[in-house]
Amino acid sequence: MPTTMRPRILAIGGALRRESFNQKLAVIAAEGARAAGAEVTLAVLREYPMPLYDADLEAEQGLPETVRQLKKLFVEHHGLILASPEYNTSMTGVFKNAIDWVSRSETKEETPLAAIAGKTVVLCAASPGALGGLRGLIHVRAMLSSLGANVLPDQVTVNQAHKAFSPDGRLVDEKLDARVRGLGATLARHLGKLLA
């Protein structure tokens, strides 16, 4: 009897700030995915410093080592939990830059967009603003979908993020906390069905 493969999920926030609300959000969603049976890896974007994408740099030196490391994480996981801040009604430049880099093929044999195409993704956002990062997620969803990711319709936004988290990184609102955990669980269950 064949055994079902355990879903592997990468969770990452799209900001560099040490106390990033979105990294905290990614942690909570990751806990929901783990509780639903997934194997989850948490990544912190600030631990993968990289230059702005430059085709000349890529042609001369290939992918920077930090990009290779992050890309490897993307490739090795079936699904992604992406918590993306909203900067000026869009995604952060550092998050867009990371996607620009990891989407690059290193060899002719590599499947195009191997780090993103075919991945199943859930999105969430936290912002001090009234919409909780909703406008930025529209751009993230459009970008990832155009790169071949399957972005699930479920998403959660957290407004007034500067008041939403307790000192230990939890969401003060228990119902909202359950929704974010549920987002991770939804991804885990969806992947479980795909991998069965």
N, C-alpha and C positions, 0 to 999 in steps of 0.2 A: 504494500500500500504506500503510495507516494506521500511524503511529508511536506507540509506547507512551509515555505520559506518565511522566516521572520522578517517583517518589513524593517528596512534600515532608513532612518530619517535624519537629515541634517537640519539643525535649527540655528539660525543666525540673525542677529540684529544688524540693521543697516546704518549704524552710526559709530563714531570713534570715541565718544565721550565715555569716561570711566563709569559714570553712574547713569548710563543710557537707559531711559525708560523702555526703549524698544528691546534692548538686550534682556531686561527684566521680563518683558512680555514673552520673548522667545523662550525663556527658562520655564515660565508657567505653562505655555503651550506644550513644551517638550515633556513636562511632567504628565500632562494628559495623554500624550502619545505613548509614553512608557507604561502608564497604567493600563492602556488598551493593548499592550503586548508588543510594542515596537522597540527596536534597539535604536537609541537616539544618541547622536553626537552633537554636543554644543560647540559652536565655533564663535570666537570673538573677533570681529573684523579688525580691530586695532592690532591684533597679533599677527596680521598679514600685511605689513606696510608695503605699498607698491607705488611706482611712479604713475603719472597720468599715462593713459594708453597712447602710444606713439608707434606708428607702423614702421618708421625708420629704426627705432630702438628694437622692435621685435625682429626686423630683418637682420640687424647687425648682431644681436645678442640672444635672440630667442626669448622665451618667457622668463621673467625674473623667477628666482627660486621660490619666493613667497607665493607667487601666482601658481606655480606648479603644485605647491602644497595645498593651496585652497582648491584648485581645480581637481586634484586627486580626491578630495573630500566630496565635492559635488558628484564626480563620476561614480564613486563607490556607494552612493546612497540612492535608494529608490525614490525618495520623496524629500521635499524641502518645506520647512516652516520658515517663512521670511517675515520678520517684523521690521517694517520700513518706516522710518520717520518721514515727516513731511517738511520739506524746506521750500518755502516760496511756492506752494501749491504743487510741488512735484517730489520726486524721490531725491535723496541726498546725492551729491556729486560722487562721494566716495563709494556708495553702493553701486551707482551706474558704472563707475570706473572698474569696480571689481567684476561686474558682469561682462563688461567689454573685454577684459583680459581673459577670464576663464572660458569665454565662449570661443576663443581662438583654437584652431587645430594646430598641433605640433608636427604632425607627419601627414603624408598623403594617404596613408593607410587608415588614419583615424577617422571615425565617423564624424561628419560635420556637426558642430554644436553638441558634441558628446556629453558635455557637462550639464546641459540644460534640456535638450530635446528629449521628449519622452518622459521627463520627470513629472511627478504629480506634486502639486504645490498648494499650500494654503497660505493666505496672507493675513497679517494683522498689523495694526499701527497704534501708537500712542502719541498724543500731542497735547500741549497745553491749550491749544485752540478748541473752539466749540465743536468742530467736526471730527476731532480725534484722528486726523491724518487721512481722512477719507479721500480727499482730492488727490493726494499723492499715490494712493493705492490704485487709482484709475490708470495712472501712467505705468506703474509697476506691472499691473495685470496685462496691459496692452503690449508692453515690451516682452514679457515672458511668453505670452501667447504667440507672438510673432516669431519667437525663437523655438517654437515647437513644444513648449511645456503645456501640461494639462493643468490649468489653474482652476481649482474647484470654486464653485460659486460662494461657498461659506467664507465669511471673513468677519473679523471683530475689530472695532475701533474703540479706543479709550480716550475720551476727551478730558480736559483739565488734568492731564497726566501728572502735573506737579503736586496735585492733591490726592491722586488715585492710589498711590503706593504707600505701604507702611514702611518703616525703617528697615525691615528685614526683606524688602523686595516683593512682598505679597500685595495683591490688590485688596483694598479696604472693602470694596463692595463684593460680598460673597457671591451674588448672582453673576456679576461680571467675571469674577474669578472662575466660576464654573463654566461660563461661556468660552473663555479662553482655553481652559483645559479641554473642553468639549471640542474645540477646533482641532487641537492636536489628536484627540481620540478619533475624530472623523477621518483625518488623514490616515491614521494607522489602520482603521477598519477598511477604508477604501483600498489601500495598498494590499491588505490581507486578502481581499477578494481577488485582486488582480494576480496575486502570486500563488493563489490556491491551485 
